[in-house]
Amino acid sequence: MTMQTMIKAIKKIHPKDVVLFKIGSFYQTYSKDAYIISYLFDYKTKKIQENYSSCGFPSSSLSKNLAKLEEKKINYVIVDKRSNYEDEEKFDNKNLNKYDEIFEKAHKYVVIKNRIDNINNSLINEIDKDQIMEKIRKIEDIVYERGKI
């Protein structure tokens, strides 16, 4: 069974939980869960396929991240690849789970942040070109036009 097939199977069992996959000394999340983790901890997402992303963090950050998930009332489950993806740890808020609410905010935030990052990278790549100052002026005009009608 491929990793992607395993992820989908586990998410069917835990659709409203952030599933943290322990892989060596890192934890990985996928799809909706990746957006939530990226949003809450300002980690970068990595596009694996169209509409399918991942996000990870080192084991050293686990306790801090779990505490924040608990504080935000987001259910989570940890599964370990080495133990055949068995549930290692679980936190369940029952009907107080805010998974869907946080995902809506997270998805919007991450999509917009990625667009802004892409614009920034594009500008950095053009920093030596003659037209860069004109582009920056246009952006500044838009950004700083607050209050003008």
Summary of the structure (lengths in Angstrom):
residues: 149
radius of gyration: 19.1
end to end distance: 58.1
largest distance: 61.0
contacts: 369
relative contact order: 0.13
helix: 53%
strand: 22%
